């Protein structure tokens, strides 16, 4: 569940959502669910299991980023679309894991 939420929130982070005059990315609503899932895993199964889930999610998304398209223009556009949201999101996640926050 944690990995699925992480992947969905990273994809949602690249999509814009408009609520009247407020425009934000989809990750603003989905990413807190990842934190809640991480906290539940940590409380129920312990910090070691939470760390494994976070690293598993990080690894799966990195594997997804490493998949290459046969068309170089699609590869560049896809990487630029995903890299912005994914790298920032995972940097936050890893910093959160390191600092324990």
C-alpha positions in Angstrom: 0.0 0.0 0.0 2.8 2.4 0.9 4.6 1.9 -2.4 1.4 2.3 -4.4 0.6 5.5 -2.6 4.1 6.8 -3.2 4.0 6.1 -6.9 0.5 7.6 -7.3 1.5 10.7 -5.4 4.6 11.2 -7.5 2.5 10.9 -10.7 0.0 13.3 -9.2 2.7 15.8 -8.4 3.2 16.4 -12.1 -0.5 17.2 -12.6 -2.0 20.6 -11.9 -5.4 20.9 -10.1 -7.5 24.1 -10.0 -9.8 24.9 -7.1 -11.2 28.2 -8.2 -8.4 30.7 -8.1 -6.1 28.3 -6.3 -3.9 26.2 -8.6 -1.7 23.4 -7.0 -0.3 20.1 -8.0 -2.0 16.8 -7.2 0.8 15.7 -4.9 -0.2 18.4 -2.4 -3.3 16.2 -1.6 -1.8 12.7 -2.2 1.6 13.0 -0.5 0.2 13.5 3.0 -1.4 10.0 2.6 2.1 8.6 2.1 3.3 10.2 5.4 0.2 8.8 7.2 0.9 5.3 5.7 4.6 5.6 6.8 3.6 6.6 10.3 1.2 3.7 10.5 3.8 1.3 9.3 6.3 2.7 11.8 3.8 2.5 14.8 2.5 -0.9 14.0 5.5 -2.8 12.6 8.4 -0.6 13.9 11.0 1.8 12.5 12.9 -1.0 10.8 9.9 -2.1 8.7 9.1 1.6 7.9 12.6 2.1 6.6 12.4 -1.0 4.4 9.1 0.2 3.0 10.5 3.6 2.2 13.6 2.2 0.6 11.5 -0.3 -1.4 9.4 2.6 -2.7 12.4 4.6 -3.6 14.0 1.7 -5.4 10.8 0.9 -7.4 10.4 4.5 -8.6 14.1 4.6 -9.5 13.7 1.5 -11.6 10.7 3.1 -13.3 12.8 6.1 -14.1 15.5 4.0 -15.5 13.2 2.4 -18.1 14.0 3.9 -21.5 11.7 4.6 -24.4 12.9 3.7 -28.0 12.1 7.2 -29.2 14.7 9.7 -27.8 12.3 12.6 -27.9 9.8 10.8 -25.8 12.5 9.7 -23.4 13.7 13.3 -22.8 10.1 14.6 -22.4 9.1 11.8 -20.1 12.2 12.2 -18.0 11.7 16.0 -17.7 8.1 15.6 -16.8 8.7 13.0 -14.1 12.1 14.1 -12.8 10.9 17.4 -11.4 8.3 16.0 -9.1 9.8 12.7 -8.4 13.3 13.9 -7.5 12.0 16.6 -5.2 9.5 14.3 -3.6 12.1 11.6 -2.9 14.6 14.1 -1.6 12.0 15.2 0.9 11.3 11.5 1.8 14.9 10.6 2.2 15.6 13.7 4.3 12.6 12.9 6.4 13.9 9.4 6.9 17.4 10.6 7.8 16.2 13.3 10.2 13.5 11.1 11.7 10.9 13.8 11.2 
